Amino acid sequence: MGKGRFCREFAVKTNKIMDLNTVKTVVVKIGTSTLTYENGKMNLRRIDKLCRTLCDLQNGGRRIVLVTSGAIGVGMGKLGLPERPDDTAKKQALAAIGQCELMFAYDKFFGEYHQNVAQVLLTADVTSQPISRRNVENTFRELLDMNVIPIVNENDTVAVDELEGRNFGDNDTLSAIVASIINADVLMILTDIDGVYDKNPKAYPDAKRLSVIEKIDDEVRAMAGGAGSARGTGGMATKIRAAEIAGRANIPTYILSGEDPENLYRIFDGEDIGTVLRMMDFVDAREEEFSEGMQGADSHDHAHEHDHDHDHELHDHAEHDHDDSDEVEYDEHIWTSPKNAIRLCRVVADALCAADAENADLYRANCEDYCAQLEALDADLRAL
């Protein structure tokens, strides 16, 4: 395969602003207020419908990852607590109780549709350390290859830091990090409102839903407002921040109502519901880089074909004889694995620094150390 052709194909695969019918890997995030009633009890009908919908999407050939909130909220409901406690130890205890209940419900409902699931509990330090992050990547890859749906939550039970601010911040941010780690095609955030509005729709009846947001600026952040419900930690502001994180990895984010999980079908069918944050400022920059890469690669191909026709024929013959090999052609004009890993590392570091400014220097140092190792690997590959 010529380098120009390889670059063009890579560009197509990496451009996530695409027909959703071509999407393969989907991260779906659902919040506490969508999973539970006002009294904290689980909304079993909605959970059942969510599981059925995700199973159907998986059966249709997609790879689904579910990021779920709700452990503390479900724990509150089980114990009959009217409001979320401030005490860290109490929140840890509630998370331990609620996570057990939550996974029991998911396992039961997914099992009704013959779908295997796995629990993945993450903490911020896991995604900031090179070795543990690689382990997380490997785990996700194997689970998805096994046709298992990973169910992800933040590990509130064992890490005090998780509940005192030194964390991802919320599961919206966690879902964006997960989407970046697994190189998802799209992030879907199901919430208790049907998209982003130009002003608060609960206070202003004339508020208008925004179908598409192509750039997140201060005006959009102001429209997002503040915190969410009493049972959760998120709000529209955290979802906007998640879309920014996902956008840096060239992943579009859809924010839509989770009241009816079958809205996921409607999104894939092309209906105008919710809000898609496409972050075109990031995409445009990457398209320009790909364009430059393709021009350079095409020039290289033409020169190669003109000066080395006989050698090129021999190379094509050798390629044909080794179609089943694991060798990968290295091309300086495209983003290769080390470059992608460096980009992902910095996306994760940005998110962690935003959530935990106190430890930002540590996150940056770990990130740069890891990136230095990857740059050395990249240099070795170029020398091949």
Secondary structure, 3 states (H helix, E strand, C coil): CCHHHHHHHHHHHHCCCCCHHHCCEEEEEECHHHHECCCCCECHHHHHHHHHHHHHHHHCCCEEEEEECCHHHHHHHHHCCCCCCCCHHHHHHHHHHHHHHHHHHHHHHHHHCCCCEEEEEECHHHHHCHHHHHHHHHHHHHHHHCCCEEEEEECCCCCHHHHCCCCCCCHHHHHHHHHHHCCCCEEEEEECCCCEECCCCCCCCCCCEECEECCCCHHHHHHHCCCCCCCCCCCHHHHHHHHHHHHHCCCCEEEEECCCCCHHHHHHCCCCCCEEECCHHHHHHHHHHHHHHHHHHHHHHHHHHHHCHHHHHHHHHHHHHCCCCCCCCCCCCCCCHHHHHHHHHHHHHHHHHHHCHHHHHHHHHHHHHHHHHHHHHHHHHHCC
